[in-house]
Amino acid sequence: MVAMSDNDPSNSALLIEAPPREDTALPEPVPPRPVETGSGRKAKDLITYDPLRAYLREMRRYPPLSREEEQRLARSYVENKDLNAAYRLVTGNLWLVVKIARDYENAARSVLDLIQEGNIGLMEAVKNFDPYRGIRFPSYAVWWIKAYIIRYIIANWRLVKIGTTQAQRRLFFNLHKEKEKLEREGFVVGPKLLAEKLNVRERDVIEMEQRLSSPDLSMDAPVREEGELSLGAVLPSGDSSAEDLVARKELQVLLADGFDEFSKTLNRKEQTILQKRLLSEEKATLQDLAEELSLSRERIRQLENRIKEKLHVFFSDKFGSEIDNFDS
């Protein structure tokens, strides 16, 4: 039986009790019905293969562990890196992965996929478990198993990821449930109320509702049912036009000439700071320039700021408002 808690497992009592050792108490899948042949007779020898049933049958070869066995195996792995002990910890808790995966099976196409991801989380739990904190291994492993299963569900729900932050992941699983709960209580449910109940921002609720309600669209899908024009063909391009590219190239040439002209208005020390501190790809440090020019670092900083002010005035007078549209 699994009893969930919001507290950290290290500060709580035993959260999970394994089923009895002789019986894992996992539900037995319904056996497949005999397939009828064309003549109306049942073909007893023809049975549909059920991979989940086969996995559960194989899993029962590994009985759950007692508290003492968990501690002994965990300490053996931590102290001696005993891989056999780690293997036994994993196989002895496969029942836990199946139990948690069953809770999320409606959110995935295959419960076996959830079990596989949960098993990866179980192995991570073995790697990170501290047997000296006084808690049972399943109580700790449940968080790793759930984390891997939830990550898999979110990553495969759509072609485009819809839950990339902690708030979005919380909304993904709780938005619809909380909405139905409030409607049963007679509330008129809106984004503001949902945001207050779920402790997230209102705009996150609106964005998640839009993501969940909008299907994925292919860029190659036709705009109309009877037509060859695709959706991607009518979307605006993010590339610059030919006119913009030519104008940008001309402005770059003017700027290069402008820097040469501006440099002639500076003294030798200011020219050195301009070249090595402002124009060079490998920016010189204040200490390097201070040693080269026999000045203090603070004086170099003051000269640098003065050059920037002069540079802004120079180019503003020379190019006017066009300089504001140039993105270096």
GULUMFI-896719 format. One line per 4 residues: their letters; for each residue x, y, z of N, C-alpha, C. Coordinates in steps of 0.02 Angstrom, whole numbers, plus 50000, padded with zeros to 5 digits. Example, Ala and Ser with C-alpha at 12.3 -4.5 7.8 and 13.67 -1.06 7.14 Angstrom:
BEGIN
AS	50660 49716 50390 50615 49775 50390 50660 49835 50390  50642 49888 50354 50684 49947 50357 50645 50002 50394 $
***
This chain:
BEGIN
MVAM	50042 49941 50000 50000 50000 50000 50044 50062 50000  50027 50112 49959 50065 50173 49954 50028 50229 49988  50062 50263 50035 50033 50321 50068 50076 50381 50052  50051 50430 50013 50091 50486 49990 50093 50539 50045 $
SDND	50148 50577 50046 50157 50630 50094 50192 50688 50061  50174 50750 50080 50206 50809 50052 50273 50822 50083  50288 50790 50140 50350 50803 50174 50406 50764 50141  50466 50787 50154 50525 50752 50129 50528 50683 50161 $
PSNS	50542 50630 50121 50541 50563 50149 50591 50552 50205  50643 50593 50206 50693 50584 50259 50667 50606 50327  50614 50646 50329 50587 50670 50392 50522 50637 50411  50504 50585 50375 50439 50553 50387 50449 50482 50409 $
ALLI	50394 50454 50433 50395 50383 50451 50390 50342 50387  50383 50277 50395 50378 50233 50338 50318 50252 50295  50331 50268 50231 50276 50289 50188 50248 50232 50147  50290 50181 50133 50269 50128 50088 50282 50061 50121 $
EAPP	50233 50020 50121 50241 49952 50146 50237 49905 50087  50285 49863 50078 50284 49814 50024 50230 49762 50037  50203 49732 49984 50153 49680 49994 50185 49619 50026  50145 49573 50052 50171 49512 50084 50220 49476 50039 $
REDT	50270 49446 50068 50323 49417 50029 50300 49358 49986  50250 49319 50010 50228 49263 49969 50184 49286 49912  50152 49343 49919 50105 49365 49869 50116 49439 49857  50133 49460 49796 50146 49530 49782 50082 49571 49777 $
ALPE	50024 49539 49778 49960 49574 49779 49949 49617 49718  49984 49603 49662 49973 49640 49601 49912 49610 49565  49871 49652 49534 49811 49626 49500 49830 49582 49441  49800 49525 49436 49812 49479 49381 49774 49503 49320 $
PVPP	49808 49515 49263 49772 49537 49204 49721 49485 49182  49667 49508 49152 49615 49463 49128 49642 49420 49072  49635 49354 49077 49663 49311 49025 49628 49323 48958  49664 49318 48903 49634 49331 48838 49581 49278 48821 $
RPVE	49531 49301 48785 49478 49254 48764 49502 49210 48708  49480 49149 48706 49498 49105 48650 49475 49134 48584  49516 49128 48533 49499 49154 48468 49459 49103 48429  49404 49127 48400 49361 49082 48361 49386 49078 48290 $
TGSG	49386 49019 48263 49407 49008 48193 49348 49021 48148  49361 49018 48083 49308 49031 48034 49251 48980 48039  49265 48921 48062 49213 48870 48066 49171 48877 48129  49186 48926 48172 49147 48935 48232 49176 48901 48292 $
RKAK	49227 48859 48284 49257 48825 48341 49311 48868 48373  49322 48862 48437 49373 48900 48473 49441 48867 48464  49488 48908 48443 49556 48882 48435 49593 48889 48501  49598 48833 48537 49628 48835 48603 49702 48849 48601 $
DLIT	49734 48831 48547 49807 48838 48543 49828 48909 48522  49780 48951 48497 49797 49017 48473 49781 49068 48527  49833 49095 48560 49824 49142 48616 49861 49207 48599  49827 49262 48610 49858 49327 48598 49912 49340 48651 $
YDPL	49972 49361 48629 50026 49374 48675 50015 49441 48710  50019 49440 48775 50010 49500 48816 50077 49516 48849  50114 49567 48825 50180 49582 48853 50177 49604 48926  50124 49639 48946 50118 49660 49015 50109 49600 49061 $
RAYL	50068 49553 49040 50057 49492 49079 50123 49452 49085  50161 49450 49030 50225 49414 49031 50274 49448 49078  50274 49514 49078 50319 49551 49122 50302 49539 49195  50238 49541 49212 50217 49531 49281 50233 49460 49304 $
REMR	50226 49413 49258 50242 49344 49275 50317 49336 49289  50357 49368 49248 50430 49365 49258 50450 49403 49322  50416 49457 49336 50433 49498 49394 50422 49460 49460  50374 49415 49460 50358 49379 49522 50414 49330 49542 $
RYPP	50464 49323 49500 50521 49282 49520 50563 49317 49573  50553 49382 49582 50593 49421 49629 50548 49447 49686  50548 49414 49743 50504 49434 49798 50527 49500 49829  50480 49538 49859 50499 49600 49893 50548 49587 49950 $
LSRE	50582 49640 49970 50633 49635 50022 50605 49657 50089  50632 49629 50141 50616 49652 50208 50658 49713 50225  50641 49747 50279 50679 49805 50300 50753 49788 50311  50764 49731 50343 50833 49711 50359 50872 49696 50295 $
EEQR	50840 49663 50247 50874 49649 50184 50890 49713 50146  50843 49761 50146 50855 49825 50113 50917 49860 50142  50920 49862 50208 50977 49895 50240 51043 49860 50226  51042 49794 50229 51103 49757 50216 51128 49767 50145 $
LARS	51082 49762 50096 51101 49770 50026 51123 49841 50011  51087 49890 50038 51104 49960 50025 51173 49977 50053  51187 49953 50114 51253 49967 50144 51308 49932 50104  51294 49873 50080 51344 49837 50041 51360 49874 49977 $
YVEN	51309 49905 49946 51321 49942 49885 51358 50007 49899  51338 50043 49952 51370 50107 49968 51443 50097 49989  51456 50046 50030 51523 50037 50058 51570 50000 50011  51543 49951 49973 51586 49908 49933 51572 49912 49858 $
KDLN	51524 49954 49838 51503 49957 49768 51485 49888 49740  51448 49851 49780 51428 49783 49763 51370 49787 49712  51384 49771 49649 51333 49776 49597 51279 49723 49606  51297 49666 49635 51246 49615 49647 51195 49640 49699 $
AAYR	51219 49677 49748 51173 49705 49798 51127 49757 49766  51156 49799 49721 51115 49848 49686 51063 49814 49642  51083 49760 49609 51036 49722 49566 50979 49694 49607  50994 49669 49666 50941 49641 49708 50895 49695 49735 $
LVTG	50922 49755 49749 50880 49810 49771 50831 49831 49716  50855 49830 49655 50812 49848 49599 50758 49796 49588  50778 49733 49581 50729 49681 49566 50680 49671 49624  50701 49684 49685 50657 49676 49742 50605 49731 49748 $
NLWL	50612 49784 49707 50564 49840 49710 50530 49853 49643  50533 49805 49598 50498 49812 49535 50423 49819 49545  50397 49788 49597 50325 49793 49612 50305 49866 49624  50350 49905 49654 50335 49975 49669 50328 50015 49605 $
VVKI	50371 50002 49556 50367 50037 49492 50301 50022 49458  50281 49959 49458 50218 49940 49426 50159 49975 49460  50160 49977 49526 50105 50008 49563 50099 50082 49547  50156 50118 49543 50154 50189 49527 50135 50200 49454 $
ARDY	50161 50159 49409 50145 50166 49338 50071 50157 49326  50038 50113 49364 49966 50103 49357 49927 50168 49372  49954 50209 49417 49920 50271 49434 49920 50321 49376  49967 50313 49329 49974 50360 49274 49958 50329 49206 $
ENAA	49930 50268 49205 49921 50233 49141 49872 50268 49094  49826 50308 49121 49779 50343 49077 49812 50401 49040  49870 50421 49062 49905 50477 49030 49956 50454 48979  49961 50389 48966 50011 50363 48918 49979 50310 48874 $
RSVL	50009 50298 48818 49983 50248 48772 49997 50177 48795  50053 50169 48829 50073 50102 48851 50098 50105 48922  50069 50064 48965 50092 50062 49035 50162 50032 49039  50181 49992 48989 50248 49963 48989 50301 50018 48979 $
DLIQ	50284 50069 48940 50330 50125 48932 50340 50161 48999  50286 50168 49037 50292 50200 49102 50333 50157 49150  50323 50092 49147 50362 50047 49189 50436 50051 49172  50451 50055 49108 50521 50060 49087 50553 50123 49114 $
EGNI	50519 50180 49108 50546 50242 49134 50551 50240 49210  50501 50211 49242 50503 50205 49314 50560 50162 49338  50577 50110 49300 50634 50068 49318 50700 50107 49315  50705 50153 49268 50764 50196 49264 50768 50240 49327 $
GLME	50710 50267 49347 50709 50306 49408 50726 50264 49469  50705 50201 49469 50722 50156 49524 50797 50145 49529  50830 50137 49472 50902 50128 49473 50938 50191 49497  50911 50250 49479 50940 50312 49504 50932 50317 49580 $
AVKN	50875 50292 49605 50864 50293 49677 50915 50249 49713  50931 50192 49684 50982 50148 49714 51049 50183 49717  51066 50220 49664 51131 50254 49662 51135 50309 49715  51079 50340 49731 51080 50399 49775 51055 50386 49846 $
FDPY	51034 50325 49860 51004 50310 49925 51057 50309 49980  51040 50339 50037 51083 50339 50096 51052 50294 50149  51081 50235 50160 51050 50187 50206 51057 50207 50280  51094 50261 50293 51107 50280 50362 51060 50334 50388 $
RGIR	51010 50352 50349 50963 50404 50369 50902 50377 50406  50896 50312 50409 50842 50283 50449 50775 50277 50415  50773 50279 50348 50710 50269 50313 50716 50208 50267  50659 50181 50248 50659 50123 50204 50671 50145 50132 $
FPSY	50700 50100 50094 50717 50116 50025 50656 50133 49983  50600 50095 49986 50542 50113 49944 50516 50184 49958  50520 50206 50021 50497 50274 50037 50538 50327 50001  50601 50312 49990 50645 50358 49954 50637 50350 49878 $
AVWW	50632 50289 49855 50630 50275 49783 50568 50301 49749  50513 50308 49786 50450 50329 49756 50457 50396 49721  50497 50441 49749 50505 50508 49719 50544 50504 49654  50595 50463 49651 50633 50455 49589 50591 50422 49535 $
IKAY	50553 50371 49554 50510 50336 49505 50458 50383 49476  50424 50420 49519 50373 50467 49495 50405 50521 49451  50463 50545 49469 50495 50599 49430 50510 50576 49359  50534 50515 49351 50550 50490 49284 50487 50475 49244 $
IIRY	50436 50450 49276 50373 50436 49241 50341 50501 49219  50338 50551 49262 50308 50615 49245 50346 50649 49189  50412 50647 49193 50452 50677 49140 50439 50644 49073  50431 50579 49073 50417 50543 49011 50348 50563 48982 $
IIAN	50299 50567 49025 50231 50585 49002 50231 50654 48972  50262 50702 49005 50262 50770 48980 50301 50775 48914  50357 50740 48909 50398 50743 48849 50364 50711 48788  50318 50664 48800 50287 50627 48745 50214 50643 48735 $
WRLV	50188 50692 48773 50117 50709 48766 50104 50741 48698  50149 50783 48676 50144 50817 48612 50212 50816 48578  50212 50831 48512 50274 50838 48477 50313 50898 48503  50277 50951 48522 50307 51010 48552 50298 51005 48627 $
KIGT	50352 51014 48665 50349 51007 48738 50302 51059 48767  50260 51038 48815 50212 51083 48845 50224 51094 48918  50273 51061 48948 50287 51070 49019 50361 51073 49031  50390 51133 49026 50463 51140 49032 50485 51169 49099 $
TQAQ	50439 51195 49138 50456 51223 49204 50417 51185 49258  50436 51196 49320 50401 51162 49375 50329 51183 49378  50314 51248 49368 50245 51271 49369 50205 51240 49313  50234 51233 49254 50198 51203 49198 50185 51129 49209 $
RRLF	50233 51095 49240 50222 51024 49255 50166 51015 49306  50164 51060 49355 50110 51056 49404 50042 51069 49371  50040 51117 49326 49978 51131 49291 49957 51073 49246  50006 51042 49214 49990 50988 49167 49949 50933 49200 $
FNLH	49966 50916 49262 49933 50861 49295 49873 50884 49338  49872 50946 49359 49821 50967 49407 49769 51014 49379  49780 51043 49321 49733 51093 49295 49664 51065 49284  49659 51010 49246 49594 50981 49231 49559 50955 49294 $
KEKE	49598 50923 49337 49569 50896 49399 49542 50951 49444  49580 51005 49452 49558 51060 49494 49497 51096 49463  49496 51101 49398 49439 51133 49364 49375 51094 49375  49378 51028 49368 49318 50987 49380 49296 50991 49453 $
KLER	49343 50993 49499 49327 50997 49570 49290 51062 49586  49314 51117 49559 49282 51182 49572 49213 51185 49540  49206 51156 49481 49141 51156 49448 49090 51116 49487  49111 51060 49517 49065 51020 49558 49043 51059 49620 $
EGFV	49087 51103 49644 49071 51143 49703 49030 51205 49686  49015 51215 49622 48971 51270 49602 49007 51333 49583  49073 51332 49577 49110 51393 49558 49109 51402 49483  49111 51466 49462 49122 51483 49392 49198 51486 49383 $
VGPK	49225 51437 49349 49298 51428 49347 49328 51473 49293  49376 51513 49313 49414 51554 49267 49488 51549 49282  49530 51577 49239 49603 51573 49250 49625 51602 49317  49594 51656 49339 49615 51688 49402 49603 51642 49461 $
LLAE	49544 51610 49464 49528 51565 49519 49573 51504 49518  49586 51476 49459 49630 51418 49453 49701 51435 49475  49724 51495 49456 49791 51516 49475 49798 51521 49551  49745 51546 49585 49747 51552 49658 49747 51484 49691 $
KLNV	49708 51438 49665 49703 51371 49695 49767 51330 49684  49799 51340 49626 49859 51301 49609 49924 51337 49626  49918 51398 49651 49976 51437 49671 50025 51448 49614  49997 51469 49556 50038 51485 49498 50013 51552 49470 $
RERD	50047 51577 49420 50028 51640 49389 49968 51630 49343  49926 51681 49337 49867 51676 49295 49885 51665 49223  49938 51699 49200 49957 51691 49130 49982 51620 49115  50010 51585 49167 50030 51516 49157 49969 51471 49146 $
VIEM	49915 51485 49183 49853 51447 49174 49826 51457 49104  49823 51520 49081 49798 51535 49014 49840 51500 48961  49905 51503 48969 49950 51473 48920 49943 51398 48918  49937 51365 48977 49930 51293 48978 49863 51271 48948 $
EQRL	49809 51308 48961 49744 51292 48932 49747 51296 48856  49783 51346 48830 49790 51352 48758 49831 51294 48729  49883 51275 48765 49924 51219 48741 49886 51154 48740  49848 51141 48792 49812 51078 48797 49753 51075 48748 $
SSPD	49724 51131 48732 49665 51132 48689 49682 51136 48615  49744 51155 48600 49763 51164 48530 49802 51104 48506  49781 51072 48452 49818 51014 48426 49881 51035 48390  49928 50989 48383 49989 51002 48344 49971 51008 48271 $
LSMD	50002 51055 48237 49990 51066 48165 50055 51054 48127  50049 51020 48072 50107 51008 48029 50118 51068 47984  50180 51088 47975 50196 51144 47930 50181 51126 47857  50178 51061 47842 50163 51038 47774 50089 51028 47762 $
APVR	50047 51039 47814 49975 51030 47806 49947 51083 47759  49900 51066 47715 49872 51116 47669 49829 51167 47707  49830 51229 47683 49790 51281 47714 49716 51266 47705  49697 51241 47647 49628 51221 47632 49626 51147 47614 $
EEGE	49569 51118 47623 49563 51046 47610 49580 51030 47538  49557 51071 47492 49571 51060 47421 49620 51113 47397  49683 51102 47405 49733 51150 47384 49802 51124 47399  49852 51151 47363 49921 51130 47371 49961 51177 47415 $
LSLG	49933 51235 47432 49968 51284 47473 49973 51259 47545  50035 51254 47571 50045 51228 47638 50047 51285 47689  50038 51266 47752 50039 51316 47806 50107 51349 47811  50161 51311 47800 50227 51340 47804 50241 51392 47751 $
AVLP	50206 51386 47693 50218 51432 47638 50190 51501 47651  50140 51506 47696 50107 51571 47707 50133 51605 47770  50175 51571 47809 50203 51602 47869 50258 51651 47850  50262 51708 47884 50314 51757 47867 50384 51730 47883 $
SGDS	50432 51745 47841 50500 51723 47851 50535 51770 47900  50577 51742 47942 50615 51782 47989 50679 51811 47959  50694 51793 47896 50754 51817 47864 50745 51889 47841  50799 51926 47837 50797 51995 47814 50788 51996 47738 $
SAED	50755 52048 47714 50746 52056 47642 50812 52076 47610  50813 52073 47543 50874 52092 47506 50891 52165 47518  50839 52207 47521 50851 52278 47533 50882 52290 47602  50858 52254 47652 50885 52261 47720 50958 52239 47723 $
LVAR	50974 52185 47688 51042 52159 47688 51090 52209 47655  51068 52239 47600 51111 52288 47565 51122 52350 47609  51067 52372 47641 51073 52431 47684 51117 52418 47744  51112 52358 47771 51153 52340 47829 51227 52337 47809 $
KELQ	51242 52310 47750 51311 52305 47728 51340 52375 47718  51301 52420 47688 51325 52488 47677 51338 52523 47744  51294 52512 47792 51303 52544 47858 51365 52517 47893  51380 52452 47884 51440 52424 47914 51503 52456 47885 $
VLLA	51503 52470 47819 51560 52503 47788 51567 52574 47815  51511 52609 47822 51513 52676 47848 51539 52678 47920  51518 52628 47959 51541 52624 48029 51616 52611 48033  51640 52566 47990 51712 52552 47990 51752 52616 47974 $
DGFD	51728 52653 47924 51761 52717 47907 51754 52767 47964  51695 52764 47997 51683 52811 48052 51730 52798 48111  51744 52735 48125 51790 52719 48180 51860 52744 48165  51881 52738 48102 51947 52764 48084 51950 52839 48093 $
EFSK	51897 52873 48072 51894 52946 48078 51891 52966 48152  51852 52928 48192 51846 52945 48263 51912 52934 48299  51948 52882 48280 52011 52866 48313 52062 52923 48307  52057 52962 48251 52104 53016 48240 52091 53075 48288 $
TLNR	52032 53076 48320 52017 53130 48367 52042 53116 48437  52070 53057 48447 52092 53036 48514 52167 53042 48521  52191 53046 48582 52263 53045 48593 52288 52973 48594  52352 52963 48603 52381 52896 48597 52352 52847 48648 $
KEQT	52347 52869 48711 52321 52824 48763 52248 52805 48750  52210 52854 48728 52139 52840 48714 52132 52793 48654  52175 52801 48605 52174 52756 48547 52189 52684 48569  52237 52677 48613 52255 52610 48638 52196 52578 48675 $
ILQK	52162 52617 48716 52104 52591 48754 52048 52574 48706  52037 52616 48655 51984 52602 48605 51997 52537 48569  52058 52526 48546 52074 52466 48507 52073 52403 48550  52105 52406 48608 52114 52346 48648 52058 52332 48697 $
RLLS	52020 52384 48714 51966 52374 48764 51897 52373 48733  51887 52410 48678 51820 52416 48649 51812 52381 48582  51863 52377 48542 51857 52349 48475 51886 52280 48467  51930 52260 48510 51963 52195 48503 51916 52138 48523 $
EEKA	51920 52082 48487 51880 52023 48504 51902 51993 48570  51968 51997 48584 51994 51975 48649 52007 52037 48692  51957 52053 48732 51957 52115 48770 52013 52115 48823  52055 52167 48821 52109 52173 48870 52080 52191 48939 $
TLQD	52113 52168 48991 52090 52183 49058 52114 52252 49079  52081 52279 49130 52102 52344 49156 52173 52342 49182  52192 52286 49212 52260 52278 49239 52312 52279 49184  52298 52244 49128 52345 52243 49072 52356 52313 49044 $
LAEE	52302 52351 49035 52308 52418 49007 52341 52465 49057  52327 52455 49121 52358 52498 49172 52433 52490 49172  52457 52428 49164 52529 52416 49162 52560 52443 49098  52525 52436 49042 52552 52459 48978 52556 52535 48974 $
LSLS	52506 52569 49001 52502 52643 48996 52527 52678 49059  52549 52638 49108 52574 52667 49171 52521 52710 49205  52460 52685 49206 52404 52719 49239 52372 52671 49289  52330 52698 49332 52293 52655 49378 52233 52623 49343 $
RERI	52208 52570 49372 52150 52537 49342 52089 52583 49342  52082 52622 49395 52026 52669 49399 52031 52722 49344  52092 52744 49329 52101 52794 49276 52084 52764 49208  52102 52702 49197 52084 52668 49135 52009 52664 49127 $
RQLE	51975 52648 49182 51902 52644 49180 51871 52712 49164  51898 52765 49193 51872 52832 49179 51882 52852 49106  51941 52837 49079 51955 52852 49009 51909 52811 48962  51897 52749 48980 51853 52706 48940 51783 52735 48937 $
NRIK	51756 52757 48993 51689 52786 48994 51686 52852 48955  51740 52891 48959 51742 52953 48921 51744 52940 48845  51781 52888 48825 51783 52869 48754 51714 52847 48730  51679 52810 48770 51612 52787 48751 51565 52847 48741 $
EKLH	51570 52896 48785 51528 52956 48777 51546 52994 48714  51610 53002 48700 51631 53035 48639 51608 52997 48577  51613 52931 48581 51594 52888 48524 51520 52895 48509  51478 52897 48560 51406 52904 48550 51390 52971 48518 $
VFFS	51421 53024 48542 51408 53090 48514 51432 53093 48441  51491 53064 48427 51519 53066 48360 51473 53032 48309  51451 52971 48325 51410 52934 48277 51339 52962 48274  51314 52990 48327 51248 53021 48325 51248 53081 48279 $
DKFG	51302 53121 48281 51307 53178 48236 51317 53157 48164  51352 53101 48155 51369 53080 48087 51312 53043 48052  51276 52999 48089 51225 52957 48058 51154 52973 48081  51147 53010 48133 51080 53027 48157 51044 52967 48185 $
SEID	50979 52961 48171 50936 52908 48199 50952 52840 48171  50988 52836 48114 51003 52771 48083 51046 52728 48128  51087 52760 48168 51131 52721 48212 51093 52681 48264  51033 52705 48282 50992 52669 48332 50965 52604 48305 $
NFDS	50959 52598 48237 50932 52537 48207 50986 52487 48191  51048 52506 48204 51103 52459 48189 51116 52414 48248  51116 52350 48237 51128 52300 48289 51194 52267 48275  51244 52284 48316 51310 52255 48304 51311 52182 48324 $
***
